[in-house]
Amino acid sequence: MNNRPILYDYEQGRTFDILSAFQYAMKGDTDVGAAVLMGNASVASGAMTTVVAGGEATATSPASLSINIAPAAIFQPAAIDATAYGALSANTTPIYQLGVLDSATTLQFTLTNLAAGQSQWALVEAQFVSSDSVAANDPNGGLLLYYNSTNPLQPYQGQNNNGQVQNTLRTGLIQFNIVLGTPATSGDQVPPNPDSGWVPLYLIELTYGMTQITTILTCGPSVGQNVPSSYPNAPLLAGLLNSHHGGIAGQAPKIILTNGEEVQGILPLANFAQPAKNMWVANVPGTNTFTVPANVTTVKVRQWGAGGGGGGSYGAASGGGGGGAGAYAEGVYAVTPGQQITATVGAGGAGGNGSPTAGSAGGTSSFGSLVTCTGGNGGSAGSSALATSAGSGGAPSGGQFQVPGNAGELPALSGSNGTLCGMGASAYGTSKSYYVSGTVAQNGGAPAGPGGGGGGGINGGAGAAGANGGIIVEW
């Protein structure tokens, strides 16, 4: 800090000096933050810009009309103390305040303003706030002791002995708010502007009758339908290398990622590029169409083929083989705004029955001609015996990162434990199928999706179906 109170030996202590020291320390810390994020000139001039670190917004699991907000911090110009700080009067001098959200929170949206055929935009905005409370570890629970001139050995309980609790802690927080736009015929809805003193973070399109939120847009010009080209950017502190800069006014110098060449220059964090914040998910078998949003020229695709079904079993001490996992691949691709890409999600292979029959192969997932991931094969059946083969894994093609599907496992006998199932294979990022064993008929264990293989049945039980494939597109 650049200011410090001066105290002297035998001086009678003053509340003013103690509280002023806290204010000086806070201002010194925030000056450092402003200098790092905005440059020294911004501190001297007061031209400070709000920045939000963290606070990623994601859909709930399972998806609902709520979203999750990760822990976050906001750096925002605000008064040193908008209200009296203990014995000190309010001080409205602006400094760079820090507000923190220590644990994730959930925001819930409502469709009560919408009628059939209508939609509206919802804006998530944020601002710094300070909050007074009794410190959790306050030994007196906020009931402060005051000097009693009549009987110094018996302090007053509260001011003027009124017995009232007082706040003992002032905390800087980041506060979130939802602003709903005007309902309109679907296709005509316009996003609301952020309230004064608040910064925009995310836009979510609400439509009458919808039951879940799967697409969350980071605020910025023309990011969605009817979003103006002048709409403000979300001031999210994010990774520089996630997008190119044009090297024009208001942006950091251009970074060329393909050959490692870098255009030198000052890179203020406030102008850093935004990471991928929007997600499109397809996890229901069948064909879907992904339409590239406005102003998007690059997408990241992650894809799983479907898992093979587990083999069925017949008779005592029998077991089917586990289904193979679907392949996985991911890559980053150049696209054109408005481009339509066919995205096909493979269906999980059916489990074999107790006749017995083998499990079926999982379906192939594909994203246009860019990425293809075949499904895992089904496990073989066990007829009054253990299956001798399990399903092999699927094969990937396309993408910069490829993981072939794992093969399923064979069943086994284990004395008093009876038959041990042939477990379905794990796909990339998942675990093996649920484990079953024993001496009675049991169906195979369900897979962990997406792309996981189904477990084989034992002692006359059917095999489990493989998990469906899946596609995630991020931009």
Salt bridges, closest charged atoms under 4 A:
ASP17 OD1 - ARG14 NH2 2.86
ASP31 OD2 - LYS27 NZ 3.02
GLU56 OE2 - LYS277 NZ 3.70
ASP81 OD1 - ARG170 NH1 2.71
ASP132 OD1 - ARG170 NE 2.68
GLU330 OE2 - LYS300 NZ 3.92
GLU409 OE2 - LYS432 NZ 2.36
GLU474 OE1 - ARG302 NE 3.57
